[in-house]
Amino acid sequence: MGDLRSQILGAEDIKREKVSVPEWDGAEFYITTITGAERDQFEQSMVTGKGKRRDVSVINARAKLLTLAIVDEEGKRIFSDADVAGLGAKSAAVLSRLYDIAAKLNGITDEEIDELEKN
């Protein structure tokens, strides 16, 4: 039992994809899978209100995911949560392109976003 636990907890399951953004002066960085805790943080960041007054807001959803998923060569986040608004002010075309990569790596689908809105 202990061996299986160690095997699971020790498995390297984080994947990264190198990207280059010509619109950002050729900036090169990685988009990575995020952890389960970060995924929960991302989903929670889209919920507004409390109790029966909860709603889902997709405002800056792309920027919110990308601040978690854009990392340097060592796998360290380039942006902090405080950078969401600044990143959200960048080109929608670029953000959409990067978001698509991050969403694919992290198994985030449009259906899941729709499900959040329903619940």
Residue pairs with C-beta under 8 A, 6 or more apart in sequence:
13 33
14 32
14 33
14 35
14 75
15 32
15 33
15 105
16 30
16 31
16 32
16 33
16 71
16 75
17 30
17 31
17 32
17 101
17 105
18 28
18 29
18 30
19 28
19 29
19 30
19 31
19 98
19 101
20 26
20 27
20 28
21 27
21 28
21 94
21 98
23 91
23 93
23 94
24 90
24 94
29 70
29 71
29 72
29 78
30 70
30 71
30 72
30 73
30 75
31 66
31 69
31 70
31 71
31 98
31 101
31 102
31 105
32 69
32 70
32 71
32 75
32 105
33 69
33 105
33 106
34 42
34 65
34 68
34 69
34 106
38 68
39 106
41 68
42 64
42 65
42 68
43 116
45 64
46 56
46 57
46 58
46 61
46 64
46 113
46 116
47 54
47 55
47 56
47 57
47 116
48 54
48 55
48 56
48 57
49 55
56 113
56 116
56 117
58 113
60 84
60 85
60 88
61 99
61 113
62 88
62 95
62 96
62 98
62 99
63 83
63 84
63 85
63 87
63 88
63 90
63 95
64 84
65 99
65 102
65 103
65 106
65 108
66 79
66 87
66 95
66 98
66 99
66 102
67 77
67 79
67 80
67 81
67 83
67 84
67 87
68 77
69 102
69 105
69 106
70 77
70 78
70 79
70 98
70 102
71 77
71 78
72 78
79 87
87 95
88 95
102 108
103 109
